[in-house]
Amino acid sequence: MLMPSLPLTPDTARHLSLLRMLGPPERSTSSRWQRLAWDASSRYLLSVQNRGGTPLRWWDLHSEESAPLVAHPVSQCVGAWFLPDSQRFLSVTRRGTLQTWSVTDGKLLSSVELGGSVARGCLSSDGTRLLVTASQGRVLLWNMERDWLMWRLEDPAFLYGCALSPDGRFAAVGVAEEQDGATTRGSVRLWDARTGKLVGARTFDSQELWTVAFTPSGASLVAANSAGQLLFLDLPGLETTRIIRAPASGALQFEFNREGTLLAAGPDTSAFEVIDVREGRSVFSYSDLDDQEGSTANFSPDGRFVSWGMDDGKVGVWGVKPRP
């Protein structure tokens, strides 16, 4: 069982501590990157390891066991997300195989081919649509209810992290556009999520835009660039309204808590940070000093915990212990 934790706020997050470690150690001779996800009830937590260790694992946090509830050697798995009912989740592989699994026993429930390679993805909050990108040249939106393609686009740029707005209006992706002299320049693409029509695009003074996320209110799109900044952009114009500092090496992934007051960022290092959005500064950071691994940092939906993948393949869960 997880220890009790206070709700995370800009004030309480300063006192985060490691409450639990999940999974056995899995040593790897190669670099490791974990992508984590919580279910809507904050009971289940899953990990996708893109390199090293068991590719797909998930835990029941109501159990006292640190071993995964189920672990599957899904080849080339690049992402996974719980569906809103917390009874199923879906995974996608680099080859574009989309599979649905039972949470309780790990049984494979369905499998469909998306028709091309996949590098990144984002599931809508209601679980009905999946936005995926290939590393270079392709974006598609998949209807989860009917197992069909809603729209598909081709783009010659290098495509990174993508996002769907909370109200379902917009889809966005971080981009690196090729320039003369074998260089790139960071950009953002914004589409109408219903039709795939381009709404806007903007280029910035950085080499890459690693990833994007919408604020919980849906009022802004936030882009993480390779210059170590988080750019708040208005919608749909994409004008910069605010800039705050990201981790020094740049945020490869970031996520807001449900209130939008905190942001958890995972850079390309063995660390994560929790940032006070109001003040624009870090209130908590942790590193295990292993530069061969990295992980997403993710808030639990109940707002009490933050998870991050550790150097030996374990997953840590942080919270704030109530005072006696």
C-alpha positions in Angstrom: 0.0 0.0 0.0 1.1 3.6 -0.6 1.8 5.7 2.4 -0.7 8.6 3.0 0.3 11.8 1.2 -0.9 15.4 1.4 -2.3 17.0 -1.8 0.5 18.4 -3.8 0.5 22.2 -4.0 3.3 24.7 -4.7 3.8 24.9 -0.9 3.6 21.2 0.0 5.6 20.0 -3.0 8.7 21.4 -1.4 8.6 18.6 1.0 8.3 15.6 -1.4 10.0 12.4 -0.3 10.4 9.0 -1.8 7.6 6.8 -0.3 7.9 3.6 -2.3 9.9 1.8 -5.0 8.3 -0.6 -7.4 9.8 -3.5 -9.4 12.9 -5.6 -9.1 16.3 -4.1 -10.3 16.8 -4.7 -14.0 20.4 -4.0 -15.0 21.1 -2.9 -18.5 24.2 -2.3 -20.5 22.5 0.3 -22.7 20.8 3.6 -21.8 17.3 3.4 -20.5 14.2 5.6 -20.8 10.9 4.9 -19.1 7.5 6.4 -20.0 5.1 6.2 -17.0 1.3 6.5 -16.8 -1.3 6.5 -14.0 -4.9 5.3 -14.3 -7.8 7.6 -13.5 -8.3 6.2 -10.0 -4.6 6.5 -9.1 -4.5 2.8 -8.2 -2.5 1.5 -11.2 0.8 2.7 -12.6 2.5 1.4 -15.7 6.0 1.7 -17.2 7.1 1.4 -20.8 10.9 0.9 -21.2 12.0 1.9 -24.7 15.5 0.5 -24.1 16.7 -2.1 -21.5 14.6 -4.3 -19.1 11.1 -5.6 -19.5 9.3 -3.3 -22.1 5.8 -3.2 -20.5 5.0 -3.5 -16.8 2.2 -2.3 -14.4 1.5 -2.3 -10.7 -1.5 -2.4 -8.4 -0.6 0.2 -5.8 -3.2 -1.3 -3.4 -1.0 -4.3 -3.1 2.0 -4.4 -0.8 4.0 -6.2 -3.4 6.8 -4.3 -5.2 6.7 -6.8 -8.1 4.6 -5.8 -11.1 1.1 -7.1 -11.3 1.9 -8.2 -14.9 5.0 -7.8 -17.1 5.0 -8.4 -20.9 7.9 -8.5 -23.3 6.1 -6.4 -26.0 8.7 -5.9 -28.7 9.4 -2.2 -29.6 6.7 -0.8 -27.3 6.9 3.0 -27.4 3.9 4.1 -25.3 0.9 3.0 -23.2 -2.1 4.7 -21.7 -4.9 3.6 -19.3 -8.4 3.9 -20.7 -10.9 5.9 -18.5 -12.6 2.8 -17.0 -9.2 1.7 -15.4 -10.0 -1.9 -16.5 -8.1 -1.7 -19.8 -5.1 0.1 -21.3 -3.6 0.3 -24.7 -0.1 0.1 -26.0 1.5 1.0 -29.3 4.7 -0.3 -30.9 7.2 1.3 -33.1 5.8 -0.7 -36.0 2.3 0.7 -35.4 0.6 -2.2 -33.7 -2.1 -0.9 -31.3 -3.1 -3.4 -28.6 -5.6 -3.3 -25.8 -5.0 -5.2 -22.6 -6.9 -6.2 -19.4 -5.4 -4.5 -16.4 -6.3 -7.2 -13.9 -4.8 -10.2 -15.6 -2.8 -8.9 -18.6 -4.9 -10.6 -21.2 -4.6 -9.3 -24.8 -8.1 -8.0 -25.7 -7.6 -6.6 -29.2 -5.0 -5.7 -31.8 -5.0 -3.4 -34.8 -2.4 -2.0 -37.2 -2.2 1.8 -37.6 -0.5 1.5 -41.0 3.0 2.9 -40.3 5.7 3.5 -37.8 5.1 5.3 -34.5 7.5 7.4 -32.3 5.3 9.3 -29.9 1.6 9.4 -29.0 -1.1 11.1 -26.9 -4.4 9.7 -25.8 -7.4 12.1 -25.4 -8.7 12.5 -21.8 -11.9 10.7 -22.7 -10.0 7.8 -24.3 -11.7 8.1 -27.7 -8.8 9.4 -29.8 -5.1 8.6 -30.1 -2.8 11.1 -31.8 0.5 9.6 -33.0 3.6 10.8 -34.8 6.4 9.2 -36.7 9.9 10.6 -36.2 9.9 12.2 -39.6 7.0 12.9 -41.9 3.7 11.6 -40.5 0.9 12.5 -38.0 -2.4 10.6 -37.6 -5.4 10.7 -35.4 -7.1 7.4 -34.6 -10.7 6.9 -33.5 -10.5 4.4 -30.6 -14.3 3.7 -30.6 -14.4 2.6 -34.2 -10.8 1.5 -34.9 -10.5 3.8 -37.9 -8.3 6.6 -39.1 -9.8 10.1 -38.7 -7.1 11.9 -40.6 -3.5 11.6 -41.6 -0.9 14.2 -42.6 2.6 14.2 -44.1 5.3 16.7 -42.9 8.9 16.7 -44.0 10.2 17.9 -40.5 11.4 15.9 -37.6 8.4 15.4 -35.2 8.7 15.0 -31.5 6.2 15.1 -28.6 2.5 15.7 -29.4 -0.6 16.7 -27.4 -4.4 17.0 -27.7 -6.2 19.9 -26.0 -8.6 19.1 -23.0 -11.6 20.3 -25.0 -10.8 18.2 -28.0 -10.4 21.2 -30.4 -6.7 21.1 -31.1 -3.8 18.8 -31.8 -0.2 20.0 -31.6 3.3 18.7 -32.1 6.9 19.9 -31.4 9.1 20.0 -34.5 12.6 20.4 -35.7 12.7 21.8 -39.3 15.8 21.2 -41.4 17.8 24.3 -42.3 20.8 24.9 -44.6 24.1 23.7 -43.2 22.8 20.5 -41.6 21.1 22.4 -38.8 17.5 22.4 -37.5 15.2 25.1 -36.1 12.4 24.5 -33.6 8.8 24.9 -34.5 5.2 24.1 -33.4 2.4 22.9 -35.5 -1.3 23.3 -34.4 -4.2 21.5 -36.2 -7.9 21.3 -35.8 -8.3 18.0 -34.1 -11.6 17.2 -35.8 -10.4 17.7 -39.4 -6.6 17.8 -39.4 -6.7 21.3 -41.0 -3.6 23.4 -40.1 -4.6 26.2 -37.7 -1.2 27.7 -37.1 2.6 27.2 -37.1 5.4 29.1 -35.5 9.2 28.9 -35.6 11.5 29.8 -32.7 15.1 30.6 -32.1 16.1 27.1 -30.9 17.2 24.0 -32.6 14.3 21.8 -31.5 10.9 21.9 -29.8 11.1 18.6 -27.8 7.5 18.4 -26.7 4.2 20.2 -26.2 1.4 20.1 -23.7 -1.8 22.1 -23.2 -2.5 23.7 -19.8 -5.4 22.0 -17.9 -7.7 24.9 -18.6 -7.0 24.6 -22.4 -6.1 28.3 -22.6 -2.5 27.9 -23.6 -0.1 25.5 -25.4 3.3 25.1 -23.7 6.3 24.1 -25.7 9.7 22.9 -24.4 12.6 23.9 -26.5 16.2 22.8 -26.6 17.4 26.1 -25.0 16.0 25.0 -21.7 12.8 27.1 -21.8 9.1 26.4 -21.4 7.2 28.8 -23.8 3.5 29.6 -23.0 1.7 30.2 -26.3 -1.8 31.6 -26.7 -4.4 29.9 -28.8 -4.9 29.8 -31.7 -2.3 32.5 -32.5 0.7 30.8 -30.9 2.1 34.2 -29.6 4.4 33.8 -26.7 2.8 35.1 -23.5 5.3 33.8 -20.9 8.6 32.0 -20.6 9.8 30.0 -17.6 13.0 28.0 -17.0 13.0 24.3 -17.7 15.6 21.9 -16.4 19.0 23.0 -17.7 19.3 20.3 -20.4 15.8 20.9 -21.6 12.5 19.1 -20.8 12.0 16.1 -23.1 8.6 15.6 -21.3 6.5 17.6 -18.9 3.1 17.3 -17.3 0.8 19.6 -15.4 -1.1 18.6 -12.2 -4.9 18.7 -12.5 -5.1 22.3 -11.1 -2.3 23.6 -13.4 -0.4 25.0 -10.4 2.6 22.5 -10.7 4.5 21.1 -13.6 6.7 17.9 -13.5 9.5 17.8 -16.0 11.8 15.0 -17.1 14.9 16.1 -19.0 17.5 14.0 -20.9 19.3 13.4 -17.6 19.0 11.2 -14.5 16.7 13.7 -12.8 13.3 15.3 -12.6 11.9 18.6 -11.4 8.6 19.9 -10.0 8.0 23.5 -10.9 5.7 26.1 -9.3 3.9 27.4 -12.4 2.8 30.6 -10.7 6.3 31.6 -9.6 8.1 29.9 -12.5 10.7 28.2 -10.4 11.6 24.7 -9.2 10.3 23.7 -5.8 11.7 20.1 -5.8 14.3 18.2 -7.8 15.7 14.7 -7.6 18.6 12.9 -9.3 20.1 9.4 -9.0 23.2 10.5 -10.8 23.1 7.8 -13.5 23.4 9.5 -16.9 22.5 6.3 -18.7 18.8 6.6 -17.9 15.9 9.0 -17.9 12.1 8.9 -17.4 8.9 10.9 -17.6 7.7 12.4 -14.4 3.9 12.0 -13.9 1.4 13.3 -11.3 -1.2 10.9 -10.0 -4.8 12.0 -11.0 -5.7 12.4 -7.3 -3.0 15.0 -7.0 -1.1 13.3 -4.2 1.9 11.6 -5.8 4.5 12.0 -8.5 6.3 9.1 -10.2 9.6 8.8 -11.9 11.7 5.9 -13.3 15.0 5.1 -11.6 18.4 4.0 -12.7 18.0 0.3 -12.1 14.7 0.0 -13.8 12.7 0.5 -10.7 9.9 3.1 -10.4 9.8 5.6 -7.5 6.7 7.2 -6.1 7.1 10.5 -4.2 4.6 12.2 -1.9 4.3 14.5 1.1 4.0 12.7 4.5 1.4 14.2 6.8 2.7 15.7 10.0 2.1 13.6 13.1 
